Amino acid sequence: MKVLAINGSHRKGSTLELLKITLGEIDSSIEKEIISLSDFEIGYCKLCGACKKNGGTCVLKDGFQEIAAKMTEADVIVVGSPVYFGSITGKLKSLFDRSRALRVSWSLKNKFCGALAVGATIHGGQEHTIQAIHGWALIHGMLVFGDTSPTAHFGCAAVVSQKDGKFEFNKGGIETAKSLGRHVNEIAGMLK
Ligand SMILES: Cc1cc2nc3c(=O)[nH]c(=O)nc-3n(C[C@H](O)[C@H](O)[C@H](O)COP(=O)(O)O)c2cc1C
């Protein structure tokens, strides 16, 4: 089993830290990788239609191909995003739009998808951000999971502040980040 975590932030900041907490809960026997979109160029899908005609290969040449290969290889994809105006970042949306090519071949179908969102404000749009990620996953035919018991809601929803250059997360944010990771262990157990 392979888990891919995607940091949808434009930088390596609080979202990456939380994703590391989530992956830290996942059993060491499970293969895990985190990628940050800040390391990749991702252009916009312009609806050229090539992927529809060629069976699912995006013809734009940038960082998307590498990410697409990683997503295709993974069994579980955990997508994290900072809340930007109540939703996901523009770069993550670009990745989602480009992934239309993968939907032509249904390459992500029946993979598991969990979501993580972090914002600077309580009720700042974390759940809406998570639902944007879930919407993408559902449209690919993926199986969406949230954080497991005892928290068991939509995934990791965190509030962050910064003190002395360090990120500080609310208690619920840390708990749901961990719980999301534990849910991956439960899925792995079910699949055995
Ligand atoms: C353009 C922009 C819009 C933002 N909008 C929101 C928002 O709607 N709600 C919120 O709680 N935080 C908002 N924030 C704060 C970020 O979500 C927060 O700082 C987050 O921790 C950044 O994640 P990162 O450290 O991984 O980059 C916004 C930040 C930026 C730059």
The ligand as a Gaussian input file, in Angstrom:
#p B3LYP/6-31G(d) Opt

LIG

0 1
 C       -4.667000      34.714000      -0.243000
 C       -4.929000      34.168000       1.127000
 C       -6.229000      33.960000       1.522000
 C       -6.511000      33.439000       2.779000
 N       -7.803000      33.225000       3.133000
 C       -8.081000      32.666000       4.322000
 C       -9.436000      32.370000       4.671000
 O      -10.376000      32.586000       3.921000
 N       -9.666000      31.789000       5.877000
 C       -8.652000      31.511000       6.764000
 O       -8.928000      30.980000       7.843000
 N       -7.349000      31.789000       6.446000
 C       -7.052000      32.337000       5.258000
 N       -5.739000      32.592000       4.909000
 C       -4.667000      32.193000       5.842000
 C       -4.025000      30.845000       5.446000
 O       -4.994000      29.852000       5.218000
 C       -3.107000      30.362000       6.569000
 O       -2.117000      31.315000       6.835000
 C       -2.460000      29.028000       6.245000
 O       -1.908000      28.520000       7.430000
 C       -1.354000      29.127000       5.195000
 O       -0.884000      27.807000       4.942000
 P        0.667000      27.501000       4.615000
 O        1.441000      27.900000       5.862000
 O        0.741000      26.040000       4.369000
 O        1.022000      28.293000       3.422000
 C       -5.438000      33.141000       3.671000
 C       -4.124000      33.374000       3.270000
 C       -3.873000      33.882000       2.017000
 C       -2.437000      34.099000       1.583000

